[in-house]
Amino acid sequence: MSTRIEKRFAALKKESRAALVTFTMAGDPDYDTSLAIAKALPKAGADIIELGMPFTDPMADGPTIQAAGLRALKSGQRMTRTLALVREFRKEDDATPVVLMGYYNPIYIYGNERFLADAKAAGVDGLIVVDLPPEEDEELCLPALKAGLNFVRLATPTTDDKRLPTVLTNTSGFVYYVSITGITGAAAPDTAKVNEAVVRIKRHTKLPVAVGFGVKTAEHARAIAEGADGVVVGSALVDALRQSLDANGKAGSGTVKAVTGLVSALAQGVHAARRVAAE
């Protein structure tokens, strides 16, 4: 039985276009605003939603996403509330895939078996756990797959052809290619190098390849979408949210629109790539 992620990529393949994958931090800047943003994302053009699981020590994240996690934790966001957010989202949307992204520590503390059962029941479709290497697959990856959740793995510019098959073993849903070496929200990706990397990864797998880290504009999104199966945008959206907050870090009347407006622009970029490729 196909997951929502697999169905979505299959549908987009028929449309000859890439997926727009959006990342926001669950609970940033507060639960209600975060839920409102999640609910508004599909209509704005998001094909797949990634929700960050707030953590105090996010080693792969730049200052923007680190700050988002801290804002969420300060507002009382915990794993139970992140799963509650997904459950609430599912009441109105049973089609859009939802992926939880973050670090193993909050899952481990919650309890692996309990987490997988609760995540599946809430309507989560996949996991990206950035600090669990393939060598630790028995810890969470294999139980997640058994529970019917996709386990999405990261490949990076330093993942060579020798390492790639190990990374791809047990990966499902899609492969997340990190387009730059370093932390989230850093330099813009080199499109030519990214496209070469996507081609290389596709020699090893039939899974869709989505590209993230450094994608900030509709033009970036269009360029990446011409070669990849998905474009992941996170820091730019989190930054748009941050800029909408008041002096006390509270959401304002324009916070949701700040995020969805950028998503709409990015979606136009992704959709334009299809037209370029089709001409």
N, C-alpha and C positions, 0 to 999 in steps of 0.2 A: 504493500500500500504506500502510495507516494505521500510525502510530507507537503505542507503548504509551500515550503521553500522550493522543492523539486517541481511542484505544479507551476509555481510562478515563473521560474526560469524557463520551463517548457513552453509556457504561454508566450513569454517575451521572445523566445527563439522564433516562434511562428510569426511574430510581428517584426522580426529582423531588427530588434533594438536591444540595447543594454538595459539593465536594471539600475535604478537609482536607489541606493541603500543609504539611509540616513541614521546617524548616531546622535542620540541625546542622552543625558545622564538622568536616570530615574530619580525623581524627587528634587530636581533642580529647577527653580530655586525653592520650590515647595511641592508637595504631593499634588495638589489640585491643578496647579499650573502645568506641571509635568504631564499629568493625565490629559489635560485640555490640548496640549501640544501633540501628544501621541495620537489622540483622536482626529486631529486636524491634518496630520501628515499625509495620509493616503490621498485625500482630496487635493492637497497641494502638489502631489506628484511623486510621493515616495512609494516605491514598489516593495521594499522590504524595510522593516524598522529594527534597528539595533538599539537596545536600551542598556546603558551602562549600569553595572552593579557597583554602587559607591564603595570605595575602599580607602583607608587612610594612607596607604603606601603604594600608589600606582606607578611602578618603576618605568613603564614604557610610555607614560603619558607626559605631554608637555604641560606648561603652566596653566593653559586654558582649561584642559580637562581635569587636571589636578584640582583647580579651584572649584570647578563644577561639582566634583565629588565631595569636597569639603562643605560647599553650600548645602548639598543634599543631606549630608550627615548631620549638619547643624540644624536642619529643619526637621530632623527626626526620621529620615529615611533609613529603613533597615530591610533585610531580605524579605521579611514577611510583607512589608508594604510594597516592595518591588513586585512581588508575585501578585499582590492584591491589585496593583495597577494594571497588570496584564489581564487579570480576570475581569476587571471593569472595562477595559478596552474591548475584550472579546464579546461583551454584551451587545455591542453595536457593529462589530467587524469580525466576521468569521473567516475572512479570506486572506487578509494581509499577513504575511509571515512576520513573526517576532523572534528576534535572536537576543539572548542575554549575553553581554560581553563584559569581561573583567578578569579578575584574578581568583585564584583557587581558594585563598584564605576564607572569604566570607561563605563560600560553599561548604568548605571543610567544617567550619564552626557550626553551620546550620545542620550538617549531617548529610553525607552524600545520598544515601538511600531516601531519606525524607525529602531532600531537595529535589531529586529527580522525579519523585512521585508528585510532589506539590507543583513543580514547574510544568509537568505534563498536564496535570489537572487544570492548571490556570490557563493553559493555551499557548505555552512557549513552544517554539518549533525547533530551535537550535541553540547551541552554546559556542561561544568563543572564549576560551580560557587561555590567556596569553602566556602564562607561566607554567603550564603543564606540557612538557615535551613528550614526543611519541613514546619514549622509553617508559613513561608512566601511564600508558594507556589503560592498564587494568584498574587504575585508581578511580577514574571517572569516565574516560572516553568509552570504553566497552560497555559499562553499565548504562551510559546515556544512549548508546545505539540500541541496546536491548530494550530500553524504555520507549523507543520510537522517536528519539530526539536526534537531529543532525548534529554532528560534532565538526565544527568548521575550524580548519587549521590555518595558521599563518605561514606563508613563505616570504622570504626577504631577498634583497639583492645578494646576500651572502649565502643563500641556500643553493649550493652547486648541484650539478647533475648526480653526483654521488650521494648527496644527502637527501635529495628531493623524493626518491621513492619511499624512504623511511617516513618523511613528513606526510606523504600522501596516503600511507597505509592507514586505514580506518577513518580517513577524512570523508565527510559526506556533506551533501547540500551544496557547498561551493568551496573553492579555495580562495582565501583572502591574501592577495599579494600586497605586501607592504612596499610601497614604491620608492621609499627613501630609507637610507640607513640612519637611524636615530629615533627621536621621540615624535609623538603626534604633534601636528600643527607646525612643523618646521618648514623647510624650504619647499618650493613647488617642485613637483616631479618632472623629470626629463621624459617627455612623451615618447620620443624615439626609443630610448632605453627601456621604458616600461613596455612598449609594444613588443620589443624583442624578447623581454622576459616572459610576457604572456604566451607568446608563440612557443618558447622553450618549455614552459610548464605544461602546455597543452600536448606536447609530445609524450608526456608521462601520464596524462589523465584525461578522461572524458568529462570530468566535472567542469561546471562553469568557473571562470576565474574573475573575481571582482578585485578592483584595485582601489586602495585607499592610502591615507596619509598624505597631506599636502594639497589635496584638491580643495580649492577655495572659491572658484568662479565658474560661471556657466561655460566659459571658453575652455578652462581646464577640463570640465566635465565632458564637453563635446569631444575634445581631443582624445581623452582616455577612452570614451565610449566607442570610438571608431575601431579600437582593437580589443577591448576587454568585454566580458559578458556583464560586468557590473561596475558601477562607480560608487565608492563609499565616501561620504562626506560627514565629518564629525566636528573637528575643531572650529571650522567656519560657522557652523550652526550654533555651537555652544558659545562662540564669541558674539554672535548676533544677539543671542539671549542675554548675555552679560551686559551688553551695551544698552539694553532696554530697561535694566533694573534701576531703581532709584538709589539715592545716596546710602540707604540702609540695606541695599541688596535685595529689596523686595520687588516682586513682579508688579508691573504697571498694566494699564489698559492695552498697551501696544506690544506686550511681550510675546504673546502667541503669534501675532502678525509678523513680528520681527523674524521669527524662525520660518514660518510658512511662506513668507514673501521670498526669502532666499531659496527655499526649497523649490518654489515655482520657477524661479529663474534657472536653477540648476537643472530642473526637469526639462525645461525648454532646450538647454544645451545638450542633454542626453538625447532628446528626441531629434534634434537637428543632425546628430551624428548618423542616425538611421537614414535621413534624407541624403546626406552626403554619400554614404556607402551605397545607396540605391541608385544614384544617378549614373 
